[in-house]
Amino acid sequence: MAEKIYHIIDRLHEEKITKVNAGYRSFDIHTKRVLKDDGEKCYGLTDFDKSIISLDTSMSPDLAKETLLHELTHIVLEICGLGGEGEGGVVRERNNEEITTIISRSFL
C-alpha cells in the first residue's frame, strides 16, 4: 500500500495549528491562495512587526515543507541576532561553532 504524502498546509489546518511559539513571542500562521511581497509572487513571508507567518497554499508538498522551515529559520536567525535585514544585511563574522551554538539554542 502506498504511503500517503501529506501537504504540510493541510496538516496545519487538520491539526488546527494556527500559531508558532517562538519563545519570545508567538507568530500567527496565515495561509493565502495568492501570496505577494511588494507585488511579486512568493511562497512564504514572515512579518516581524505583526508576528505573522504567511504561506501560499498553491505550493507542492515538498516546497511547502521547505518554505515553512525557511520562514521558521528567519525567526530563529532574528532571535540569534542574525536577522540583519533592517541593518543592511550585515552581521559580524562568526565561526561555525558560534553560529551552531546560537542557532541550536534558538531552536530550543
N, C-alpha and C positions, 0 to 999 in steps of 0.2 A: 504494500500500500504506500502510495506516495505521501511524503510529508508535506503538510500544508505550509505554505510560505505566508507568514503574517506581514501585513503592512503596519509599520510602527504607528502611523497616524490612526489606523483603525483600532489598534490595541489601546492607544491613549484614550480614544472615545469609549471603547468597550469597558475599560477599567476605570472610567471616569477620572482620569488623571488630568487635572487642569492646572496644576501648579508644580513648580520645582523649588524645593527648599535649597537655597544656595548658601546656607549658613548665616550670612549677614542680612539676608532678606529673601523673600520668595519672589519668583517670577511666574506670572500667568502664562499659560500656553494657549495661543490662539492659532486656529487653522483657517486658511482662506483659499478659495478656489484660484484666485489670481493674486500673487504677491508681487509688489513692485517696490523698489527702492530708488528714489529720485527718478521715477518714471521708467526705470528699467526692470524687466522681469528678474526675479531672484527666487531662490528656493527657501531661504531662511534668513531671519533678521533677529537681532537682539537689541531691544530698545532699553538702555540702562536708565534713562530718565523716567520711563513709565513702568519699568520692571516687567517687560513683556517679551516672550519668545514667540515669533510668528513663523509658521510653517506653511508652505504651499502644498495643497492636497493633490496636485497633479503629478507628483514625483513617483518614480518607480520605487518599489520596496527597498532596494539596496541604496538608492540615492537618499531616500528619506532617513534611513538609519544613519548614514554618513552625515547628513545635514543636521540632524538633531544633535549628534555628538559634536559636530563643528560648532554649533551655537552654544552648547554647554561648555565647550573648551574656551570660547570667548569669555564666558563668565569666570571660569577658573583663572584665566590669564589676567583678567581685570582684578580679581581678588589678590593675585600674586604681585600686583603692581606692574604687570607686563602688558597692560591694555594699550597704552601708548598712542592710540588714535587721536585723542584730544590734544596731545602734546606734540603732534607732528610725526608720530610713529616711532620716536626714538626712545630706546631704553638702554641703560648702561650694559656693557658687555658682562656676561656671566658665564661661568664654566658649566659643563654638563651636570656635575654633581649638585651645584647650587640650584639650577633650573629643575632638576629631578626632585629635589627635596621640597622646593616651594610648590611645585605643581602637585606632587603626591599629597602634601598636607592640605592643599586646597581641595583636591578631590574628596578628601575625608570630610 
